[in-house]
Amino acid sequence: MRSKENIKEDMKTLKTPDTTAKSPAIKHTPTLASEFQAAYDFFNARLFNSELPDCIIVLCNKNKRTLGYYHKGQYVETTNGIRLDKISLNPQWFIERGIRCTLSTLVHEMCHLWAYNFLTPPPRAGYHCRRWGAKMKAVGLYPSTTGEEGGKEVGQSCSHYIIKGGPFDLACEDFLRKSPGLTYIHSVQFETGYAPLKVADYAKENPNLEESFSTVSPYASKGVKVNKSNRIKYSCPNCKINVWGKEGLSLLCGACESPFIVAD
């Protein structure tokens, strides 16, 4: 049996694992969080006169068709019990839509945060009302159920388009002049071949990332996955009723009269 003295000598020769060497120079979680926090603070000051309370910003790609959403009071700060709102953004759309549209989604959700904190009574959960729409227009985003000109301005499901030369358009230009944009993108679009042709467009907005994009070219070379079925799944966002039909159908739910959206 080895003596205690021998064991102590052996312990002295053991090397402590060098975890510092393995730690990346860039801490990715705080870097990712700081970029969206910087964007939130910038647009809060520029478009909302710094009146919006702070919130939790997260990334979620659970629903592939959702660009982002707002949730009132979903988090609670444990030290003092303060409830915090949440804004969620879908990283799968960062490449497809580009930086400017991604930031416009952030401001879209900030308008929801404004509506639920300052309007009396607040809007119905998830509903895009005219009072919310008025704020959207004031900050330079035009509400539209189609995301283009001519769409309905209110509804349970509603997107927007950027007003050219409007407050957001000008503010975003200033923000991107000082900011490198978004450091992180979601790899799923490459792994599925969903949007390989969008790489060049995104690289124009992120010149520093162009070299990194080349590393995902093997995924893009797989090509876009094709739906072998001619049927598309449509879903009512309120009633969760699903129907299948050919591409390009315009459907309304018979129960709540909401427009069906293309589902996963």
C-alpha positions in Angstrom: 0.0 0.0 0.0 1.3 3.4 -0.8 2.0 5.8 2.1 0.3 9.1 2.6 3.6 10.8 1.9 3.9 9.1 -1.5 0.4 10.0 -2.4 1.1 13.7 -1.5 4.2 13.7 -3.7 2.1 12.3 -6.6 -0.5 15.0 -6.1 2.1 17.7 -6.5 3.1 16.4 -9.9 -0.5 16.5 -11.2 -1.3 19.3 -13.6 -4.4 21.4 -13.3 -6.4 21.1 -16.6 -5.8 24.2 -18.7 -9.4 25.2 -19.3 -8.4 28.8 -20.2 -6.7 27.6 -23.4 -9.9 25.9 -24.6 -12.1 28.9 -23.8 -12.8 31.0 -27.0 -11.5 34.5 -27.2 -15.1 35.6 -27.9 -17.8 34.7 -25.4 -20.6 33.9 -27.8 -23.6 34.1 -25.5 -22.9 37.6 -24.2 -21.8 38.7 -27.6 -25.1 37.6 -29.1 -27.1 39.1 -26.3 -25.2 42.4 -26.5 -25.9 42.9 -30.2 -29.7 42.6 -29.7 -29.6 44.7 -26.5 -27.6 47.4 -28.4 -30.3 47.4 -31.2 -33.1 47.5 -28.7 -31.5 50.4 -26.8 -30.8 52.3 -30.0 -34.3 52.0 -31.5 -35.9 52.6 -28.1 -34.0 56.0 -27.9 -34.5 56.9 -31.6 -38.1 55.8 -32.2 -39.7 55.6 -28.8 -38.0 58.5 -26.9 -36.5 55.9 -24.5 -39.9 55.3 -22.9 -40.0 51.5 -23.3 -39.0 49.4 -20.3 -36.2 46.9 -20.6 -37.2 43.4 -21.6 -35.8 39.9 -22.2 -34.8 39.2 -25.8 -34.5 35.6 -26.8 -34.2 33.5 -30.0 -36.7 30.8 -30.8 -37.3 28.8 -34.0 -40.1 26.5 -32.7 -42.5 27.9 -35.2 -40.7 28.2 -38.6 -43.3 30.5 -40.0 -43.1 33.1 -37.2 -40.7 35.9 -37.6 -41.0 37.0 -34.0 -43.5 37.5 -31.2 -44.0 39.5 -28.0 -45.1 38.0 -24.6 -46.3 40.2 -21.8 -44.7 39.6 -18.3 -43.4 36.1 -19.1 -40.3 36.4 -16.9 -39.9 37.4 -13.3 -36.8 38.8 -11.7 -36.2 36.6 -8.6 -34.4 39.3 -6.6 -37.4 41.7 -6.4 -40.3 40.0 -8.2 -40.4 42.4 -11.1 -42.2 41.0 -14.1 -40.4 41.4 -17.4 -41.8 41.2 -21.0 -40.2 39.0 -23.6 -39.4 39.5 -27.3 -38.6 36.5 -29.3 -37.0 36.5 -32.7 -36.7 33.5 -35.1 -33.0 33.1 -36.2 -34.0 30.9 -39.1 -35.1 34.1 -41.0 -32.0 36.1 -40.5 -30.4 35.1 -43.8 -33.6 35.0 -45.8 -34.7 38.5 -44.8 -31.4 40.2 -44.1 -30.4 42.5 -41.3 -32.7 45.4 -42.0 -35.8 43.3 -42.1 -34.7 41.4 -39.0 -34.2 44.6 -37.1 -37.6 45.8 -38.4 -39.1 42.6 -36.8 -37.5 43.6 -33.5 -39.1 47.1 -33.8 -42.4 45.5 -34.8 -42.4 43.6 -31.5 -41.2 46.7 -29.6 -44.5 48.3 -30.8 -46.4 45.4 -29.2 -44.5 46.1 -26.0 -45.4 49.7 -26.2 -49.1 48.9 -26.8 -49.4 46.6 -23.9 -47.6 48.9 -21.5 -49.1 52.3 -22.6 -52.5 51.7 -24.2 -55.7 51.6 -22.1 -57.2 49.2 -22.4 -54.4 47.1 -23.9 -55.0 45.2 -27.1 -56.2 41.6 -27.1 -53.4 39.1 -26.7 -51.6 38.7 -30.1 -54.0 41.0 -31.9 -52.7 43.7 -34.2 -55.2 46.6 -33.6 -55.4 50.0 -35.2 -53.9 51.7 -32.2 -50.8 49.5 -32.5 -50.9 50.1 -36.3 -50.8 53.8 -35.7 -47.6 53.5 -33.6 -46.1 51.2 -36.3 -46.7 53.9 -38.9 -45.3 56.6 -36.6 -42.0 54.7 -36.3 -41.8 53.9 -40.0 -43.3 50.5 -40.4 -46.5 50.0 -42.3 -48.7 47.1 -41.0 -49.8 44.6 -43.6 -51.1 41.1 -43.4 -49.2 40.2 -46.6 -46.0 42.1 -45.7 -46.6 44.2 -48.8 -48.6 47.2 -49.9 -52.3 46.6 -50.1 -52.5 44.1 -47.3 -55.0 44.4 -44.4 -53.6 46.6 -41.6 -55.2 44.7 -38.6 -55.7 41.1 -37.6 -54.5 38.3 -35.4 -51.7 37.6 -37.9 -50.0 40.7 -39.4 -46.6 41.6 -40.8 -45.3 44.9 -42.1 -43.1 46.5 -44.7 -40.5 49.3 -44.2 -41.7 52.8 -45.2 -38.9 54.1 -47.5 -37.4 57.2 -46.0 -39.4 56.8 -42.8 -38.1 57.0 -39.2 -37.1 53.3 -39.0 -35.5 53.3 -42.4 -33.3 56.3 -41.5 -32.6 55.1 -38.0 -31.6 51.6 -39.3 -29.2 53.2 -41.7 -27.5 55.1 -38.9 -27.4 52.0 -36.7 -25.8 49.8 -39.3 -23.3 52.5 -40.1 -22.0 52.2 -36.5 -22.7 48.5 -35.9 -21.3 45.4 -37.6 -24.8 43.9 -37.8 -25.5 40.4 -36.6 -22.5 38.1 -35.8 -24.5 34.9 -35.6 -26.8 33.2 -38.1 -28.8 29.9 -37.9 -27.2 27.0 -39.8 -30.5 25.3 -40.5 -31.1 27.2 -43.7 -27.8 25.8 -45.1 -28.2 22.3 -43.7 -31.6 21.9 -45.4 -30.6 23.8 -48.5 -33.4 26.2 -47.7 -31.8 29.4 -48.8 -28.3 28.9 -50.2 -28.8 31.6 -52.8 -29.3 34.2 -50.1 -25.8 33.9 -48.8 -24.4 36.5 -51.3 -27.2 39.0 -50.4 -26.5 38.6 -46.7 -22.7 38.9 -47.2 -23.3 42.3 -48.8 -24.8 43.4 -45.5 -22.1 41.6 -43.5 -18.8 41.9 -45.5 -16.9 40.4 -42.5 -18.9 37.2 -42.7 -18.3 36.4 -46.4 -15.4 34.1 -45.7 -17.4 32.3 -43.0 -20.2 31.7 -45.4 -17.9 29.7 -47.7 -17.5 27.0 -45.0 -21.2 26.1 -45.3 -21.1 25.6 -49.0 -21.1 21.8 -48.7 -24.6 22.1 -47.1 -25.8 24.4 -49.8 -24.6 22.1 -52.5 -27.1 19.5 -51.4 -29.7 21.6 -53.1 -33.2 22.8 -52.0 -35.4 20.0 -50.7 -38.5 19.6 -52.8 -41.9 18.9 -51.5 -42.9 15.9 -53.6 -46.5 16.3 -52.7 -48.5 19.0 -54.5 -50.5 19.7 -51.4 -49.7 22.5 -49.0 -50.8 22.6 -45.4 -52.8 25.6 -44.3 -53.6 26.4 -40.7 -55.9 28.9 -38.8 -53.7 30.7 -36.3 -56.6 31.0 -33.8 -58.6 27.8 -34.1 -55.6 25.6 -35.1 -57.7 24.0 -37.9 -55.7 22.5 -40.7 -56.5 22.0 -44.3 -54.5 20.8 -47.3 -54.7 22.2 -50.8 -52.7 23.4 -53.8 -50.2 26.2 -53.4 -51.4 29.8 -53.5 -54.8 29.4 -52.0 -56.4 32.3 -50.1 -58.6 30.7 -47.4 -60.6 32.1 -44.5 -61.6 30.1 -41.4 -65.3 29.6 -41.2 -65.2 29.7 -37.4 -63.4 32.9 -36.7 -62.9 34.4 -40.2 -59.2 34.7 -39.8 -57.0 34.1 -42.9 -55.3 30.7 -43.0 -51.5 30.8 -43.1 -49.1 28.3 -44.7 -48.1 25.8 -41.9 -45.1 23.6 -41.5 
